């Protein structure tokens, strides 16, 4: 599957109907930061799914977890994902656990180009260790929690990925260049990449 124009969709006025690009991967891998830059480079709209859910609910994800539990949050996540994965030309950063649901994996795989952004446990821990707003890291040993989550989720990320890219400790501009080189529709980039 490629990330180029989808000829089966009717283009919105004045814009080619490009296949949406969905970013998946663990918390802290850079989906939001890279997604914003990618959307700007391709002249596309960017949505962070977790931020969209927070805006709709009027509370942080952590509060949704506190009130409704993970199951309640996952229902909201699936509903939002169903809506946003139908929008052509979008760059969508999903939450780290969005791939846990088979329905979500099917939506991602069938409706767009899925980019798995990957980083090692040490790099992920370094990026999120001090972030108290991540309900999945409420554990006695947050680093071990990352290890456990990655073991569970990595096969799911890989199962939906059309493109896999290691983010490591590279500067964002280099990660973006690497990603654009992997996308078939990179020639559509509108913005120059400067440091």
Beta strands, then each sheet from edge to edge (+ up, - down):
strand 1: 20-24
strand 2: 45-48
strand 3: 90-93
strand 4: 112-118
strand 5: 163-166
sheet 1: 2+ 3+ 1+ 4+ 5+
end
